[in-house]
């Protein structure tokens, strides 16, 4: 089984790629596919983030661990596509280059029956802009602009892949992810929230 993953840049210019990726592949595989498809520098740091419906950050999934002894954090290579995208419209935030802060909405569009083990970019729209949008962080509503972008984009581009891009992970995702990796993400996040965010 494969997941069809849509990656869209938060920018006034449409930049979209649709990636067909086997469900047993890792987030690290998805990361490098995004990097290769958009011709980005693979030496830049990037992370995926789980968020709530208000786009507040809940859990970081880094490319690599800063502290290898920290068992509470999993990196991209340790997390499968199936576990982090358990149902249609599950979504993550992907942040590339922590100086420029390019941000992408990554959403599970649909399941495909393609049995190939290769990762394929099946659709690509637009090119990366030269300048990243200015990001202004204001309290807990820092990602409202992305939420507005998501709503506008959904109205224009959802004919092929469904209309609801705004559902978060919810309880079902937390339970599934927690069972697979032996812990409760909610509890882990509550303990570290004050220090990390």
Steps between C-alpha positions, in 0.01 A plus 500: 500500500610854431409838645443793267654794686442860394764756594412868460707805583366780717547780249298724270649301211360149457768237554353150523634149462309173525709205614401134482696327775479145643338499843795321657747770399619751759455873543869527419424351156224756452732781612765415241236461229377853575857631499579332168174596330524869594878513443572610855831479685510168685746644753239730653324390818132408477231357726146372480256615767174363626251781560148555622224654291622849595847419361663513842805274513454184706795274424816540296630217282857607415722372223741380766519508877719760663530278805522131410427409861162674490256209464195727518555638148489299177670618184370472144672169432311333785148593390311337213263674263216270606540585869509876459228516231245249636199634311406719204560872571753433776756776474835625620687826479841479332754774572812525284800727573459641848640840395263560210220290650343357186179330614297233322169332570542124452171309476388145427279534192402142423608137501617342177514134398837531333717218639830639379759569771632808324422857602356705215424869454187480288411869483693824540375858477715811524857570606646608830497882533831677553388669821331336797192679639557711809397306809383699803443294812223632720401294805303180458340614174830500312371262234171674423641612164559137404148409606361776276725382217376144549137612479559706185701224336240235579231700323711524183682166476302224668317359197731198468578416858205589724379814667603477864862599558433651840440196717780451748627172636251474784481232763512214250842607371644546849381155605629326186837674512536442872427129470756453223781679679419404857395827651246778526606795288264728684656423836854529365421834344337640813816426698727680254272770366613780728869451428481437126231743391 
